[in-house]
Amino acid sequence: MGFAELVSQVNSWVWGYFMMFVLVGTGIYLTIRLRFIQVRLFRHAWSLISGRWDDPKDRGETTHLQALSTALSATIGTGNIAGVATGLVAGGPGAVFWMWITALFGMCTKGVGAMLSLRFREIDDAGVVAGGPMYYLRSGLRAPWLGWIFALCTAVAAFGIGNMVQSNSVADPLSGYFGTATGFEIGGVGYVAWSKLVIGLVLAVLVGIVIIGGVRRIARVAEKIVPLMAVLYLLAAIIIIILRIDAVPAAFAAIFKGAFSATSVGGGVLGYTVAQAMRFGVEKGLFSNEAGLGSASIAHASARTKEPVREGLVSMLGPFIDTITICTVTALVILTSGLLGVSANDGAALSAEAFETGAPGVGMHLVSVGLIFFAFTTMIGWSYYGDRSVYYLFGHRGDGAVRAYRWLYVLLIPVGATIELKLVWNIAGIFNGLMAFPNLVALIGLSGVLARMVRDYDDRLPTMEPYRKGHDLWFLTMWRRKRK
């Protein structure tokens, strides 16, 4: 067995049924212990990102919205387009239902990680924040060696899943826009390879401009790009779904039927089982929102607030926006197109084909542009996760190590754009999965601390007032009027 095959097998083991059971099981346990906090305080969480609850006197580097945007920048990526399509092909329509279940409990898992990050974060004299699982593993659970393992795995995984995989996802489709230039060759390297290198270099410059400025610049860019790209993608998908509104009831019926019973693919041939739907739905849901891995809590630790529970509630919105909203509309575009089980395409190609059938001449370009922006924001979000991990690993020498890490991160972007990534993807997947184990140990071990924090916040919430006058997000205002 070669090295590549061995790495592939290890990656399959790490991301097997046991990992999915532990991740979802932890979410269920915490949800019950915290009395379905993601449901009880869902509306309050949306109110928090309106800006009314941001106290400029609190310590931190970003607002609630900026912290959420930074975390979403790392999770809203190729998984929302390519991952959903792959999950549907492998697990059938029922996979969507299990994505929802994963996201529902993942909201709690992700939120409590942010709470602990705020509770145990460190802020230096210059106001620079450092937080995340490594800090609550060290200061909360008193297990610094687990914090070191988490930080190492995160720093390595960022080069793969957050960097080279993303730049390749952009360069691959974009190189096709420039044609093939048959016969073009320089130094034995063909036109397509050169175009991918140029695309990678442009990406490296753009990412470098953002990440060299640290989390404040990353947050400012993410705050502008993430909501815009998410809204535009959602609008385009919803328009296509409305144009196929007659097929929507059948799509939902297929989702619920496929979640609990075996279904067939074309010609009556048995295609999808309940086990397949569950496995690929959970897997793609976790790949999309990263709930339980602990990475997003690094971004949320930078929030300007003295209320850890408050930032945890903001963090809970991530899986809802990422998986329940964006992944669902992608799935509905594919399911209403009638291409599932018919088209030979998979991944992003299937999503592009489904959008193209709904908006001829536009849909394929829309998916390509979406992939570019999703991949770009993922790169800048994961760069912050990596550099905070390096800062933790190197202690008082962390500043110099972080600068070196950022430059290395930028330099590897064009490398990722030009190479075959199967091995890199598998190595990154292993380290990405290994991040989850120490994080879940901390979440379970500190669940008593979490319960006390949430209970204290629940007791004080009725008397709390926002810091600024004004209105909540418009749909919360409408909801409140309707209830009155």
C-alpha positions in Angstrom: 0.0 0.0 0.0 1.4 3.4 -1.0 1.6 6.5 1.1 -1.3 8.2 -0.6 -3.6 5.1 -0.2 -2.6 4.9 3.5 -3.4 8.6 4.1 -6.8 8.1 2.3 -7.7 5.1 4.5 -6.7 7.0 7.7 -8.9 10.0 6.6 -11.8 7.6 6.0 -11.4 6.2 9.5 -11.1 9.6 11.1 -14.3 10.7 9.4 -16.2 7.4 9.8 -19.4 6.7 11.7 -17.7 7.0 15.1 -16.7 10.7 14.5 -20.2 11.5 13.3 -21.8 9.8 16.3 -19.6 11.6 18.7 -20.1 15.0 17.1 -23.9 14.7 16.8 -24.1 13.0 20.2 -22.3 15.8 21.9 -24.7 18.3 20.4 -27.7 16.3 21.6 -26.3 16.0 25.1 -25.5 19.7 25.4 -28.8 20.7 23.9 -30.7 18.7 26.5 -28.5 20.0 29.4 -28.9 23.6 28.3 -32.7 23.2 27.7 -32.7 23.7 23.9 -31.0 27.0 24.1 -30.7 27.3 20.3 -34.5 27.3 20.2 -35.4 29.2 23.3 -33.1 32.2 22.6 -33.1 32.0 18.8 -34.8 35.4 18.4 -32.6 37.1 21.0 -29.6 35.8 19.0 -30.7 37.7 15.9 -31.3 40.8 18.0 -27.7 40.7 19.2 -26.3 41.2 15.7 -28.4 44.2 15.1 -25.7 46.3 16.8 -28.0 47.6 19.6 -26.3 45.3 22.2 -22.7 46.3 21.3 -21.1 48.3 24.1 -18.0 50.2 22.7 -16.5 50.2 26.2 -16.3 46.4 26.3 -12.9 44.8 25.6 -12.4 43.0 22.3 -11.5 43.7 18.7 -14.7 43.1 16.7 -18.5 43.6 16.9 -20.9 40.7 17.2 -21.7 40.9 13.5 -18.0 41.1 12.5 -17.2 38.1 14.7 -20.1 36.1 13.1 -19.1 37.2 9.6 -15.5 36.2 10.2 -16.6 32.7 11.4 -19.1 32.4 8.5 -16.3 33.5 6.1 -14.5 30.3 7.0 -17.5 28.0 6.8 -19.5 29.3 3.9 -17.4 27.8 1.1 -17.3 25.0 -1.4 -19.3 22.7 0.9 -22.4 24.8 0.3 -22.2 24.3 -3.5 -20.1 21.2 -4.2 -20.6 19.4 -0.8 -24.4 19.5 -1.0 -24.4 18.1 -4.5 -22.0 15.3 -3.5 -24.2 14.5 -0.5 -27.3 14.2 -2.7 -25.6 12.0 -5.2 -24.2 9.6 -2.6 -27.0 9.7 -0.1 -30.1 10.8 -2.0 -32.6 13.5 -1.1 -32.9 12.1 2.4 -29.4 13.4 3.1 -30.8 16.9 3.3 -33.0 16.0 6.3 -29.9 14.7 8.2 -28.1 17.9 7.3 -30.9 19.8 9.1 -30.6 17.5 12.1 -26.9 18.0 12.2 -27.3 21.7 12.0 -29.9 21.9 14.7 -27.8 20.2 17.3 -24.6 21.7 15.8 -26.0 25.2 16.6 -25.7 24.2 20.3 -22.2 22.6 19.9 -20.9 25.7 18.1 -22.5 28.2 20.5 -21.1 26.7 23.6 -17.6 26.7 22.1 -17.9 30.4 21.6 -19.1 30.9 25.2 -16.0 29.1 26.6 -13.7 31.0 24.2 -15.0 34.3 25.6 -14.9 33.0 29.2 -11.2 31.9 29.0 -9.8 34.2 26.3 -6.6 36.3 26.9 -6.2 40.0 25.9 -2.7 41.6 25.9 -1.8 45.2 26.8 -2.3 46.2 23.1 -5.8 44.9 23.1 -5.0 41.9 20.9 -7.3 38.9 21.7 -6.3 35.3 21.8 -8.9 32.6 22.4 -10.3 29.4 21.2 -10.4 25.7 22.3 -6.7 25.7 23.1 -7.3 28.3 25.8 -10.3 26.7 27.5 -8.5 23.4 27.3 -5.6 24.9 29.1 -7.3 27.3 31.6 -10.7 25.6 31.9 -10.1 21.9 31.7 -6.5 22.2 33.0 -5.2 20.1 30.0 -2.6 22.2 28.2 -1.3 19.2 26.3 -4.7 18.8 24.6 -4.7 22.5 23.8 -1.3 22.1 22.2 -2.6 19.2 20.1 -5.6 21.2 19.0 -3.5 24.2 18.0 -1.1 22.1 16.0 -3.9 20.3 14.1 -5.6 23.6 13.4 -2.4 25.3 12.1 -1.7 22.3 9.7 -5.4 21.9 8.6 -5.6 25.6 7.7 -2.9 25.1 4.9 -5.1 22.4 3.4 -8.8 22.8 3.8 -8.6 26.6 4.3 -5.9 27.4 1.8 -4.8 25.1 -1.1 -8.1 23.3 -1.5 -9.9 26.6 -1.8 -7.4 28.2 -4.3 -7.7 25.1 -6.4 -11.5 25.3 -6.3 -11.2 28.8 -7.8 -8.4 28.2 -10.3 -9.9 25.0 -11.8 -13.1 26.5 -13.1 -11.7 30.0 -13.8 -8.9 28.6 -16.0 -11.6 27.4 -18.4 -12.8 30.9 -19.0 -9.5 31.8 -20.6 -9.7 29.1 -23.2 -7.2 26.3 -23.8 -4.8 28.0 -26.2 -3.9 24.7 -27.9 -0.1 24.5 -28.5 0.8 27.3 -26.1 3.7 26.2 -23.9 6.5 27.9 -21.9 9.3 25.9 -20.4 7.4 22.7 -21.0 4.4 24.0 -19.0 1.0 24.3 -20.9 -1.4 27.2 -21.1 -3.9 25.8 -18.5 -1.2 25.4 -15.9 0.1 28.9 -16.5 -3.4 30.4 -16.2 -3.9 28.5 -12.9 -0.6 29.9 -11.6 -1.6 33.5 -12.5 -5.0 33.0 -10.8 -3.2 31.7 -7.8 -0.9 34.6 -7.7 -3.7 37.1 -7.9 -5.6 35.3 -5.1 -2.4 35.3 -3.0 -2.0 39.1 -3.4 -5.7 39.7 -2.5 -5.6 37.4 0.5 -2.3 38.8 1.6 -3.6 42.4 1.6 -6.4 41.3 4.0 -4.7 38.9 6.4 -1.5 40.8 7.0 -3.6 43.4 8.7 -4.8 40.9 11.3 -8.3 40.1 12.6 -9.6 43.7 12.5 -9.0 44.0 8.8 -10.3 40.4 8.2 -13.4 41.2 10.2 -14.0 44.5 8.3 -13.7 42.7 4.9 -15.8 39.7 6.1 -18.5 42.0 7.4 -18.9 43.5 3.9 -18.4 40.5 1.7 -20.1 37.6 3.6 -23.6 39.1 4.0 -23.5 40.4 0.4 -22.4 37.1 -1.2 -24.8 35.1 0.9 -27.8 37.3 0.1 -27.0 37.4 -3.6 -26.6 33.6 -3.8 -29.8 33.0 -1.8 -31.8 35.4 -4.0 -30.6 33.8 -7.2 -31.4 30.3 -5.8 -34.8 31.4 -4.5 -35.8 32.9 -7.8 -35.0 29.6 -9.6 -36.9 27.7 -7.0 -39.9 30.0 -7.4 -39.8 29.4 -11.2 -40.1 25.7 -10.4 -42.6 26.1 -7.5 -44.7 23.2 -8.8 -41.7 20.8 -8.2 -41.0 22.0 -4.6 -43.7 19.8 -2.8 -42.3 16.7 -4.5 -38.7 17.8 -3.5 -39.7 18.1 0.2 -41.6 14.8 -0.1 -38.4 13.1 -1.5 -36.3 14.6 1.4 -38.6 13.2 4.1 -39.2 9.9 2.4 -35.5 9.4 1.7 -34.6 10.1 5.3 -36.6 7.1 6.6 -37.0 4.7 3.7 -35.0 3.2 0.9 -35.6 5.0 -2.4 -34.8 4.1 -6.0 -33.0 5.9 -8.8 -34.3 5.9 -12.4 -35.7 2.6 -13.7 -36.7 1.4 -10.3 -33.2 0.3 -9.4 -32.6 0.5 -5.6 -30.3 3.5 -5.1 -30.3 5.1 -1.6 -30.7 3.5 1.8 -31.5 5.2 5.1 -27.9 4.5 6.3 -26.5 6.2 3.2 -28.8 9.2 3.6 -27.9 9.5 7.3 -24.1 9.1 6.7 -23.7 11.5 3.9 -26.2 14.0 5.3 -24.4 14.2 8.6 -21.0 14.2 6.9 -21.8 17.0 4.5 -23.6 19.0 7.2 -20.6 18.8 9.4 -18.3 19.7 6.5 -20.5 22.7 5.8 -20.8 24.2 9.2 -17.8 22.7 11.1 -19.9 22.4 14.3 -17.9 20.7 17.0 -14.5 21.2 15.5 -13.9 24.3 17.6 -12.5 26.5 14.8 -15.2 29.1 14.8 -14.8 29.8 18.5 -11.4 31.3 17.7 -13.1 34.0 15.6 -15.8 34.6 18.2 -13.3 35.1 21.0 -12.4 38.4 19.4 -15.9 39.9 20.0 -16.3 43.1 22.0 -18.4 41.9 24.8 -18.2 41.0 28.5 -21.1 38.5 28.2 -19.8 35.1 27.0 -23.3 33.6 26.6 -24.2 36.5 24.4 -21.5 35.7 21.9 -22.3 32.0 22.1 -25.9 32.9 21.0 -24.5 34.8 18.0 -22.3 31.8 17.1 -25.3 29.6 17.1 -26.6 31.4 14.1 -23.7 30.1 12.0 -25.1 26.6 11.3 -28.5 28.0 10.7 -27.3 30.4 8.1 -24.8 28.1 6.6 -26.5 24.7 6.5 -30.3 25.1 7.2 -30.5 28.1 4.8 -27.8 28.1 2.1 -27.3 24.4 1.8 -31.1 23.9 1.7 -31.6 26.2 -1.2 -28.8 24.6 -3.1 -30.4 21.2 -2.5 -33.8 22.5 -3.7 -32.3 23.9 -6.9 -30.8 20.5 -7.6 -33.9 18.5 -6.6 -36.3 20.6 -8.6 -34.2 20.4 -11.7 -34.8 16.7 -12.1 -31.1 16.1 -12.7 -30.4 13.9 -9.6 -29.9 10.3 -10.7 -30.0 11.4 -14.4 -26.9 13.7 -14.8 -23.5 12.2 -14.9 -22.1 15.3 -13.1 -21.3 15.5 -9.4 -20.1 18.1 -6.9 -19.9 21.7 -8.2 -20.5 20.6 -11.8 -24.0 19.2 -10.8 -24.9 22.4 -8.9 -23.8 24.5 -11.9 -25.8 22.4 -14.3 -28.9 22.7 -12.0 -28.6 26.4 -11.8 -28.0 26.6 -15.6 -31.2 24.7 -16.3 -33.1 27.3 -14.2 -31.3 30.3 -15.6 -29.8 29.5 -19.0 -26.7 31.4 -19.9 -26.5 32.8 -16.3 -26.7 29.9 -13.8 -23.3 28.3 -14.5 -21.6 31.7 -14.2 -23.4 32.4 -11.0 -22.1 29.2 -9.4 -18.6 30.0 -10.6 -18.7 33.5 -9.1 -20.2 32.0 -5.9 -17.3 29.6 -5.7 -14.8 32.3 -6.1 -16.2 34.5 -3.3 -16.9 31.6 -1.0 -13.4 30.2 -1.5 -11.8 33.6 -1.0 -13.6 34.3 2.3 -12.8 30.8 3.5 -9.1 31.5 2.9 -9.1 34.7 4.9 -11.2 33.1 7.8 -9.0 30.1 8.1 -5.8 32.2 8.0 -6.9 33.7 11.3 -7.6 30.3 12.9 -4.1 29.2 11.8 -2.2 32.3 13.1 -4.0 32.3 16.5 -3.0 28.6 16.8 0.6 29.5 16.0 0.5 32.3 18.5 -0.6 29.8 21.2 2.1 27.2 20.2 5.0 29.7 20.3 4.0 31.6 23.5 6.0 34.8 24.0 7.7 34.4 20.6 4.3 34.1 19.0 4.2 37.5 17.2 7.2 36.7 15.0 5.9 33.2 14.3 2.5 34.6 13.4 4.1 36.9 10.8 6.1 34.0 9.3 2.9 31.9 9.3 0.9 34.5 7.4 3.5 34.9 4.7 3.8 31.1 4.3 0.0 30.9 4.1 0.0 33.4 1.3 2.9 31.7 -0.6 1.1 28.4 -0.6 -2.0 29.8 -2.3 -0.6 29.7 -5.8 0.9 26.2 -5.1 -2.6 24.9 -4.3 -4.0 26.5 -7.4 -1.6 24.4 -9.6 -1.3 21.0 -8.1 -3.4 17.8 -7.8 -5.0 18.0 -4.4 -6.2 14.6 -3.5 -3.3 13.9 -1.1 -3.4 17.4 0.4 -7.2 17.1 0.9 -6.8 13.8 2.8 -4.0 15.1 5.0 -5.9 18.2 5.8 -9.0 16.1 6.5 -7.2 14.0 9.0 -5.9 17.1 10.9 -9.3 18.8 10.6 -11.0 15.7 12.1 -8.4 15.4 14.9 -9.2 19.0 16.0 -12.7 17.7 17.1 -11.5 15.2 19.7 -9.8 17.6 22.2 -12.6 20.2 21.6 -15.4 17.7 22.4 -13.5 16.5 25.5 -13.5 20.1 26.7 -17.2 20.8 25.9 -18.3 17.7 27.8 -15.8 18.2 30.6 -16.9 21.9 31.0 -20.6 21.3 30.5 -21.2 22.1 34.2 -19.5 25.5 33.8 -21.6 26.1 30.7 -24.8 25.2 32.5 -24.1 27.7 35.3 -23.2 30.4 32.7 -26.4 29.9 30.8 -28.6 29.7 33.9 -27.1 33.0 35.2 -27.8 34.7 31.8 -31.3 33.3 31.7 -31.9 34.8 35.2 -30.6 38.2 34.2 -32.1 38.4 30.7 -35.5 39.8 31.6 -33.9 42.9 33.2 -31.3 43.5 30.5 -31.5 46.5 28.2 -29.7 47.1 24.9 -27.0 49.8 24.9 -28.4 51.7 22.0 -31.9 52.9 21.1 -33.3 51.8 17.8 -34.9 48.7 16.2 -33.9 45.1 15.9 -33.6 43.5 12.5 -36.7 44.2 10.5 -38.1 40.6 10.6 -37.8 40.5 14.4 -39.8 43.7 14.6 -42.5 42.2 12.3 -42.6 39.0 14.4 -43.0 41.0 17.6 -45.9 43.0 16.1 -47.6 39.9 14.8 -47.4 38.2 18.2 -48.9 41.3 19.9 
